[in-house]
């Protein structure tokens, strides 16, 4: 009987050892998964931020895109289109209109370098500054088109929201 008890006791110990090892492995796997997912979220958020910057530049300037790699760091090439040139021409018109106050300046060198991130950043920063001036200075506000209408004109060619009094001053036909 004692031999049977020892075998039974050994068998029970083996079962508990196996169960304990199984629980430890499951907990280790869950911990690894949690750490992996926690580390993945910031990378995914960073990738989405980068993609949003790409998308904004592509959308604003009607660029064609060639993706050579979509894994960070992404390797892409932007190619100007006919629509890109139209947007840039309208931006130049607006830059001439605002030349005396140095807002909405046209970054000729950056455009020539095809640095579309810098072009887009320059464009958005210029609009922010123009909006700030427009909403903060009543005299300026009374003498210039709304920056939202200016942005819409540059990006789409739609001049409906720009008062016709400004059309000839801006060189809009």
N, C-alpha and C positions, 0 to 999 in steps of 0.2 A: 504494500500500500504506500509506503513511503516513496518508492520508486515512481509510482503513478502520480503521487502528489508533486514530486520534484519535476516530472515531465509536464504536468499541468501548470505548475508555477512558472516554469521556463517558457512554456507556450504563452501564458498570459503576459509575462514580461516582454516577450517578443512582439506581441500584439500591441502593448502599450508603447513600446519603443517605436514600432512602425507608425502608430497613430501620432505620437509625439513628433516624429520626423516628418510625417505628412503635414501636420499643422505648421511646423516650422517652415517647411518648403512653401506652403501656401502663403503664409505671412510674408516670407521673403519675396515671393513673386508679386504679391499685392503692393509691397513697399517699393519694389523696383518699378512697377507700372505707375504708381503714383508719382515717383520722382521723375520718370520719363515724361509723363504727361505734363507735370508742372514745368519742366524745362522746355517742352515743346510749345506750350502756349505763348510764351514771350517771342519765340522764334516765329511762330505763325503770325503774331500781331505785328512783328517787325516786317515780315514779308508782305503783309497786307498794306502796311504803311508805304513801303517801297512801291508796291504795285499801284497804290493810289496816286503817288507822285508821277509814275509813268503814265497812268491813265489820264491824269489831268493835263499833262503836257501833250499827249497824243490827241486828246479831245479838243483842247483849246486851239491847237495849231494844225489840226487835220493831218497829222503825220501818219505815214505808213511805218509799220514796225516789223523788223525781222528779229525773231527770238532765236539766238544761237544756244542759249542755255536758260532754262527757267528755274534752275537751282541757284541759291545764293552763293556767291555774288552772280547776279543775272548778267548775261551778256546779250545785249540787244543793240540794234542799230536803228536809228530813226532816219526816215527819208522824207524830204519835203515833197509836197504834192502841189498841184495847181491851186488848190484851196489854201494851202499854207501861204503861198505867195500873195493871195488876195487878202488874207488876214494881216500879213505884214505890211502890205500897202496901206490898208486902212489905219493900222497903228501909226505908220509914218505921217499920215494926214493929221491924226489927233496929236501926235508929238509936235508937229509944226504949230498947231493951234495953241498948245500949252507951252511953247518954247520960252516965252517970257517969264514964266514962273517955274520952269524946269520940272514940270510934272509930266508923267507919261512919256518920258524920253525914250527914244528908240535905240536899243543897244546894238548898233551896227556890227561891231567887232564880235560880239557874242553870237549873233546870228550867223556871221561868216564862218565862225568856228564850229557851227552846228552843235553847240552845247545847249540842247533844248531844255535841260533841267534849269540851267542858269537863265535862259530866255524866259521860261515860264515863271521862275521865281522873281525875276525882274518885273515881269508883267503884273503879277499878283501884288507884289510890294508897292508898285506904282499906283495901282488901283486903291489899295488900302490908304495910302497917303493922300490921294486925290479925294477919297470919300471923307477922310478926316478933315481936310481943309474945307470941303464943301459943306459939311454939317457944322463946322465950327466958326465959319465966317459968313455972315449974312450978306455982306457986300459981294463976296465971291460967288455965293449961291445965286444971287440975283443976276450975275453976269456970265454964267456958264451953264452948259447942259448938266443934267443929273449924271453922276458917275455910272450909275446902273445903265443908263441909256448909252453912255459912251462905251462901256464894256460890251453891251449887246451889239452896238454898231461895229466895233472892232472884230468881234468873234463871228458875227453872223451876217453883217452887212445891213441889218435892219435899222433904218434910221427913223422909223415912225415916232419914236419917243423923244427924238431930238427936235426941239422947236425949229421951225423953218428959218427963223432969223439967224440961226447959227450955221445953216447949211453952206452959205457962200463963204463965211468966215473960216469954216473948217475945210473948205474945198470939196464938199460933198455935192455931187451932181444930182 
